[in-house]
Every structure is written in C-alpha cells, then in structure tokens.
Amino acid sequence: MFASSSVVLGIDPGLTRCGYAALAPRAGGSVVAVSMGVLSSLKEDPLPRRLALLQCDLEALICEVKPTAIAVEQVFFQNNVRTAMSVGQASGLVLALAYKLDIEVVQYTPSQVKSSVAGSGTANKVQVQKMVQKRLGLSVLPTPADAADAAAVALCHLAVAPLANSVKRASLGVK
C-alpha cells in the first residue's frame, strides 16, 4: 500500500496547455487532490522558449508537491500533426525531468486511463470527469479538461501500481 506521504503527479502533456494533478492516497482507499491545474505557454512564443518555460514550471511544481511517482498520458494518435508534435515534446520533457530527478515515471495509454477510471476504455471526456469528481469527492466537475485528464492519469496509476509492484517483486524473487 502507499505511504500516507506519497503523492502521484498525473500529467496530461501539452505545450499550450499541460494539465497536472497531484493526488495523495489516504487510508480506506480515498484519494485527496493536493494540487490541480494547467501549465500554459503562449503559441506566439518561439518553441525553445515555450519548452524552457514548461520545464521551469514543471520543476517548480515537482518541488512544491514532491511526488513519489509521475504518471504521464501516452498519446498514440493525433489527427493534427502539429498537436502530436507538441504533445510529444511536452511528454519527452516530463519523462526526462522525472528521470533526472530520480522519480519513478510511468506512461499509460488513454484507453488504460479510461478503463481504470471509468470502467471502459471508450469512455468519453464527461464520463471520465464525472468519475474523477466522484473519486476525489469534488462538489463540481473538475476543470479545465486538461487538469481532469491529468487527475484521471494519476488515479489510473494509483489503481495499477500496487499490482504492478507485486508482479515486479515476484519476478525478482522478493517477498
């Protein structure tokens, strides 16, 4: 089980809007939102500046919430190539930063996240938002959508990690 001080930082990567949600598991299976929101950059700014600002914002966020794990949504397909590139760049930045800071980092596909949170890999955004709202005990639907998606990624990790860790320990022969 997770220690009471553990925090999972969920990331819905994007260059214009990078959603984040820091969630802390509690006794009895409840989860508390420590922090949730969006890191943003101006489309008009040059790409290197946008990436540098996102990196600084992510480092400050990580310093603030002190996650024990970072869960990132992995995007397999985008209709818009430009969007796919910016999502990939933001995702790569998060992965490299987590590695550099020696924080466990994992990726989940959108269907894994939806299945874990809403019970169906084909759930729509509103269904996911409603389940995030319910799991976090929020009085209203979490917004913006990027932050809700990041919370769903963190919830997915909280659901999947205990089994994954047990399998890993078993394969290593550790009790």
Secondary structure by P-SEA (a helix, b strand, c coil): cccccbbbbbbbccccbbbbbbbbbcccccccccbbbbbbbbccccaaaaaaaaaaaaaaaaaaccccbbbbbbbcccccaaaaaaaaaaaaaaaaaaaaaccbbbbbcaaaaaaaacccccccaaaaaaaaaaaacccccccaaaaaaaaaaaaaaaacaaaaaaaaaaaaccc
